[in-house]
Amino acid sequence: MKTTIATIIAVITLIVMAYFGKQGYIVAKQYEKTTYEITQHMDAGTLAKFQLKELANLFTLGLVKNDLKEKILKLEEERKHYYAKSNSYAIYFAVGALLILLLYFLLSCQGYTIVVSLAALIALINGLITPILMVVIHKEVEYLGDVVLSFESKSIIGSIAKLYAEGSLIVAGVILIFSIIVPLLKTFSMLFVSIFEHSQFAVKVVKFFKHLGKWSMLDVFVVAILLVYLTGGSSDTSRTEIEIGLYFFLIYVVLSMIASLSADKMLHEKSNATPSI
């Protein structure tokens, strides 16, 4: 009975995590779009028009409205709304992941490994496609104000595509291998191990990843390199902002490590239970 209830909770939690992950992605893209629209109104030409309209509004005692200012204020309100909403979805997602971890006390080792691996897969997918970092290069210009020179907001996959397009093949390749290929391979391997626990190949898979245990934080290190690479290429004033895609990816790292430990324990219990001949 306890296992049945725990299984139902696990299934519901996985569905809820998938839902919040999807909604977090949608809202993060809306936040990205709204921020981009704001920066489009902060180039030198548009700011010059803005200042002229402000002067016209001042000299006509408010008869000439600054419609550009009203539009920017509206976009700023939308931006704040999407920012708060995306952070809320990230928190809900993290709570779901925490609940998955707590199911360790209610599920069998095999069932727990399956559930944690599925949760890790959901977190990984969202971590790869959701924006992780926003970079705005800007400069204070006399009489105009804060002029935006460039705007970038990329997911891990988007960053790899950008690096490849710019000819940074080595950096793009390293990030592709250690932030996409290896994590996907590892996650699907954990699922294979938990479903086909009696297979001799499952034992070899777990041993392989145990040998790679000292590299368990390499995916985080690679993403850190990516963040530094994206933010360190300009001498102008820059403003960077972490987006929720990075939180999804970090949740994946934690869940993946737990899945590996659980799979190892599952096979260890199986080997102890197997009578020696």
HURAFEN-V328987 format. One record per residue. N is the residue number from 0. SS is DSSP state (a for helix, b for strand, c for the rest). Layout:
BEGIN
n->N ss->SS
n->N ss->SS
END
This chain:
BEGIN
n->0 ss->c
n->1 ss->a
n->2 ss->a
n->3 ss->a
n->4 ss->a
n->5 ss->a
n->6 ss->a
n->7 ss->a
n->8 ss->a
n->9 ss->a
n->10 ss->a
n->11 ss->a
n->12 ss->a
n->13 ss->a
n->14 ss->a
n->15 ss->a
n->16 ss->a
n->17 ss->a
n->18 ss->a
n->19 ss->a
n->20 ss->a
n->21 ss->a
n->22 ss->a
n->23 ss->a
n->24 ss->a
n->25 ss->a
n->26 ss->a
n->27 ss->a
n->28 ss->a
n->29 ss->a
n->30 ss->a
n->31 ss->a
n->32 ss->a
n->33 ss->a
n->34 ss->a
n->35 ss->a
n->36 ss->a
n->37 ss->a
n->38 ss->a
n->39 ss->a
n->40 ss->c
n->41 ss->c
n->42 ss->c
n->43 ss->a
n->44 ss->a
n->45 ss->a
n->46 ss->a
n->47 ss->a
n->48 ss->a
n->49 ss->a
n->50 ss->a
n->51 ss->a
n->52 ss->a
n->53 ss->a
n->54 ss->a
n->55 ss->a
n->56 ss->a
n->57 ss->a
n->58 ss->a
n->59 ss->c
n->60 ss->c
n->61 ss->c
n->62 ss->c
n->63 ss->c
n->64 ss->c
n->65 ss->c
n->66 ss->a
n->67 ss->a
n->68 ss->a
n->69 ss->a
n->70 ss->a
n->71 ss->a
n->72 ss->a
n->73 ss->a
n->74 ss->a
n->75 ss->a
n->76 ss->a
n->77 ss->a
n->78 ss->a
n->79 ss->a
n->80 ss->a
n->81 ss->a
n->82 ss->a
n->83 ss->a
n->84 ss->a
n->85 ss->a
n->86 ss->a
n->87 ss->a
n->88 ss->a
n->89 ss->a
n->90 ss->a
n->91 ss->a
n->92 ss->a
n->93 ss->a
n->94 ss->a
n->95 ss->a
n->96 ss->a
n->97 ss->a
n->98 ss->a
n->99 ss->a
n->100 ss->a
n->101 ss->a
n->102 ss->a
n->103 ss->a
n->104 ss->a
n->105 ss->c
n->106 ss->c
n->107 ss->c
n->108 ss->a
n->109 ss->a
n->110 ss->a
n->111 ss->a
n->112 ss->a
n->113 ss->a
n->114 ss->a
n->115 ss->a
n->116 ss->a
n->117 ss->a
n->118 ss->a
n->119 ss->a
n->120 ss->a
n->121 ss->a
n->122 ss->a
n->123 ss->a
n->124 ss->a
n->125 ss->a
n->126 ss->a
n->127 ss->a
n->128 ss->a
n->129 ss->c
n->130 ss->c
n->131 ss->c
n->132 ss->b
n->133 ss->b
n->134 ss->b
n->135 ss->b
n->136 ss->b
n->137 ss->b
n->138 ss->b
n->139 ss->b
n->140 ss->b
n->141 ss->c
n->142 ss->c
n->143 ss->c
n->144 ss->b
n->145 ss->b
n->146 ss->b
n->147 ss->b
n->148 ss->b
n->149 ss->b
n->150 ss->b
n->151 ss->b
n->152 ss->b
n->153 ss->b
n->154 ss->c
n->155 ss->a
n->156 ss->a
n->157 ss->a
n->158 ss->a
n->159 ss->a
n->160 ss->a
n->161 ss->a
n->162 ss->a
n->163 ss->a
n->164 ss->a
n->165 ss->c
n->166 ss->c
n->167 ss->c
n->168 ss->a
n->169 ss->a
n->170 ss->a
n->171 ss->a
n->172 ss->a
n->173 ss->a
n->174 ss->a
n->175 ss->a
n->176 ss->a
n->177 ss->a
n->178 ss->a
n->179 ss->a
n->180 ss->a
n->181 ss->a
n->182 ss->a
n->183 ss->a
n->184 ss->a
n->185 ss->a
n->186 ss->a
n->187 ss->a
n->188 ss->a
n->189 ss->a
n->190 ss->a
n->191 ss->a
n->192 ss->a
n->193 ss->a
n->194 ss->a
n->195 ss->c
n->196 ss->c
n->197 ss->c
n->198 ss->c
n->199 ss->a
n->200 ss->a
n->201 ss->a
n->202 ss->a
n->203 ss->a
n->204 ss->a
n->205 ss->a
n->206 ss->a
n->207 ss->a
n->208 ss->a
n->209 ss->a
n->210 ss->a
n->211 ss->c
n->212 ss->a
n->213 ss->a
n->214 ss->a
n->215 ss->c
n->216 ss->c
n->217 ss->a
n->218 ss->a
n->219 ss->a
n->220 ss->a
n->221 ss->a
n->222 ss->a
n->223 ss->a
n->224 ss->a
n->225 ss->a
n->226 ss->a
n->227 ss->a
n->228 ss->a
n->229 ss->a
n->230 ss->a
n->231 ss->c
n->232 ss->c
n->233 ss->c
n->234 ss->c
n->235 ss->c
n->236 ss->c
n->237 ss->b
n->238 ss->b
n->239 ss->b
n->240 ss->b
n->241 ss->b
n->242 ss->c
n->243 ss->a
n->244 ss->a
n->245 ss->a
n->246 ss->a
n->247 ss->a
n->248 ss->a
n->249 ss->a
n->250 ss->a
n->251 ss->a
n->252 ss->a
n->253 ss->a
n->254 ss->a
n->255 ss->a
n->256 ss->a
n->257 ss->a
n->258 ss->a
n->259 ss->a
n->260 ss->a
n->261 ss->a
n->262 ss->a
n->263 ss->a
n->264 ss->a
n->265 ss->a
n->266 ss->a
n->267 ss->a
n->268 ss->a
n->269 ss->a
n->270 ss->a
n->271 ss->a
n->272 ss->a
n->273 ss->c
n->274 ss->c
n->275 ss->c
n->276 ss->c
END
